[in-house]
Amino acid sequence: MPKDKERKRLDQWKFVNTTPDHYKSMSWCIQNDIRVYPKKTKEGFKLICVRNGQAFQSGISYNDIEIHQKIWDFYAYLHKKYNKCIKR
């Protein structure tokens, strides 16, 4: 990989602010078969959430820098929303 592309890729991670709660939320979601990942579209990236075998897509597009933080934040949101309903 050319150094310019590699440097750009590493610089994107400087904008991701995670806390221990983000990691706890992500771990809880994975244990409960909830997955979140980005999907490339013409407008940018959209979040895809797969829960109980059903995929849901966000209506908002994000750029390549924003998407990383949004994934972490969405895991935290899902954990907060479903934590009391799902016991595993």
Secondary structure as UniProt FT lines:
FT   HELIX           3..12
FT   HELIX           13..15
FT   HELIX           20..31
FT   TURN            32..33
FT   STRAND          34..40
FT   STRAND          45..51
FT   TURN            52..53
FT   STRAND          54..57
FT   TURN            64..65
FT   HELIX           66..82
FT   TURN            83..85
//
